[in-house]
């Protein structure tokens, strides 16, 4: 009787070595935490991280990334442990990538490629997938020369080559054409969203944006505040597609709340540009709710990183309140900030109410107080005030059968609103 064939259906896991340079001229980042993030990013891409080699230098080597001696140390490790992929903690130039590839003879992936790979895995909407593809092509375009022969065509349908046209030129032409196609497709979505935002600005709808480091818990609080069930998981970059909902606070006041893509140290500018649509929701906000993972020992670095990116995006003038999250997993002294803040756990119902109270309090700070007398039979006016203002007191006057309404409303002279 013939023996049955046994097929191995397990996914092949590539062995990875992490490489990073702690450059003295690059002190904006905490090197140790960026290496920890690199490991988490690698594991998110299903890589088996078996080692880490770092080097401290005045600056990153312009042509080789690490010093020549360090390259050979990496080569020995790669050969000894049969490493499949070397993952580098910075965005490599073409010459750096080529130098490492020539010396090591294995696949070289830099931090930007790794993040792009995760974005490609996480994007679910058509728009999100197009934005990822555009970012990947934008990253690849200036690097075609260095990849040369090893670069395969991106899909079929390139067409025949012209006389004397090299494969490199053909690939470049194909990429330009595809990038133009994607930009054209995205333009319609961007215009639609801009019309929607413009209408909200005209109607003076109050807008709140959740911002924060990746995996800080923004989507969890978005779901709590919006009473939604959007995707939330303990993953890096779990949220990529823009999510905006209208919610009611204080028994009636309507506002818009948006969830945004998480930030990270050394977030590539390519990705900021690619996910401009999610960030534009935040740039139009009247209030930023900054969610911080207080259980992470590097939460202060993450907090500073987000605020630096907020500054880079010209959003630092927008009022901000802080949600120090994951109190149930935090150890040590309670976190503090000069900004309005709460220290909470999303699992605790009292803490959920504290965040809702913080939201109402901060919204009121951006508004102006008002008092208005409304006839009891003017139901339309009462309904309008309940939906478009925050009502703190409603008293019925029997003598003239009217209501005295006290609360907060959008500033009539548009103070505090962002200028277009």
Secondary structure, 3 states (H helix, E strand, C coil): CCCCCCCCCCCCCCEEEEEEEEECCCCCCCHHHHHHHHHHHHHHCCCEEEEEEEEEECCCECCCECCHHHHHHHHHHHHHCCCCEEEECCCCCHHHHHHHHHHHCCEEEEHHHHHHHHHHHHCCCHHHHHHHHHHHHHHHHCCHHHHHHHCCCCCCCCCCCCCCCCHHHHHHHHHHHHHHHHHHHHHHHHHHHHHHHHHHHHCCCEEEEEEEECCCCHHHHHHHHHCCCCCCCCCCCCCCCCEEEEEEECCCEEEEEEECCCECCCCCHHHHHHCHHHHHHHHCCCEEEEEEECCCCCHHHHHHHHHHHHHHCCCCCCCEEEEEECHHHCCCCCCCCCCCEEECCCCCHHHHHHHHHHHHHHHHHCCEEEEEEEECCCHHHHHHHHHHCEEEEEEEECCCCEEEEEEEECCCCCCCCCCC
